[in-house]
Amino acid sequence: MQLIYLKDTFNNLVSIISTMGVVDYIEILLFSYLVYKILKFVKETRAEQLLRGIIAVVVVLLIIRQLTLYNRSFFNAFGFLSETFFSVGMMAIIVTFQPELRRALERMGRTKVVQTFTFSTAESGADISAAIDQIAGACEKLSRSATGALIVMERKTKLGEQVNTGTMLNANPSAELFGNIFFPNSPLHDGAVIVRDGIILAAGCYLPKPNNEELISKDLGTRHRAAIGMSEISDAVIIVVSEETGIISIAENGSLKRGLDRAALTKHLNDSIIIKDSENDAPKQKRIKKRNKRTEEMV
């Protein structure tokens, strides 16, 4: 009986392979690539352990299901359990991996392909280049005095949730203003400053924790961890000045770059914010130029 069952299974497998066409092989390659990207995404995260456990349970249930089909008099309870699992398993997976799925969708929303279909209504005429110079100069002064600072340069992803946790300023950036905000024991020195379109939008803002805080070096303090957490869920560029060492760091796309001076900080901000955003947001720049031209003609 067992040999007949194995022979039938083998014959069915051969029959399936023999009837496969080019489209089927392409579908298998695409599915394999999708599985690879999922495994790469969850690597070295808490989701990896959950995924291993789910795979182990699925394998065991698949084996039990095959045994149940082979002989329905055995494993009745496990057979019912396997059928129930596969019917409601997708919902359970969505609930279990809710943080990871949200992070994946946020990353998808920041891709160039998706951003092509978005519409930006902001037409700020602020001089972002001048703002970058002021921020770099302020960070240099704060670094010399080992004064802790946390500055978020907003880009495509709007940070309304974080802005609402702070105090609205709507002020032009300057070294003196940053010095007052981050002066020790001042009311706003513990939070982050959020800069939008070259303007200090809010100060004293709270940033989210990183997803894998246990993997971050214990040498990094609260500001560095908050910067990494913010960079994981947005495309913002976050600047950190350490209050222990005065070292200037930049967090972007979930990674931290440390040991920058004023020149390196200015170059990084220009490359990340002005050059990249101008390349990806040409329609917005055209609208700004047209508006400025109309203003000049009216004058």
C-alpha angles and dihedrals in degrees: 000000000000092000091051091050092050091046092052091048091050092048091050090051092050090047092052093049092048092054096048118115136197092275091055092053091048089051091051091051092049092048091049090051090050091051090048092053091048092051091047091049095053096040113128093005134108088254089066092067092046091049091052090052092048092049091050091050092047092050092050092047092048090053091048090048091054091048089050091052089048093052118007093193091071131065094012093155094045090046090056090046092052093050091049092048094053092047096052099021096098092058091048091051091051091052093045095048097038096124092046093046090050091051091049092051090048090053090048090052090055095054118111092241093058094040088057088072096048125097122219118204096180113108103172116174092199117136100244091180091059090047090054091052091051092048093048091049092048092049090051091054093044089050092054091053093039091237113162117239138173119194124177118202105202118215129165097333109076114225100206093139091057094041091056090059093060141053118279114237110159090194135149111255119251136160090245093053093049089048091055094046096050097036107130114268093011114137094252102034096100097056134065129267114227117208119197123183092344094309128108098241101179142349135205091041123161119231128204124259119253118265094236102034092157090064094056119098113264088227090073118088134214095282093053092048092049090050092052091047092052092048091052094061100035143031091243123131110231123199121203129190113194116229090204101050105008090234115155115225137178126213118202133157092357096306132102126223114194139190102044125160127205095274094047091046092050092048093048093049092047092049095045102039111022102032100036095041092047090052093048097039105045094140091056092050090050091053091051092050092049091049092049090048092052090049091052091049091051091051 
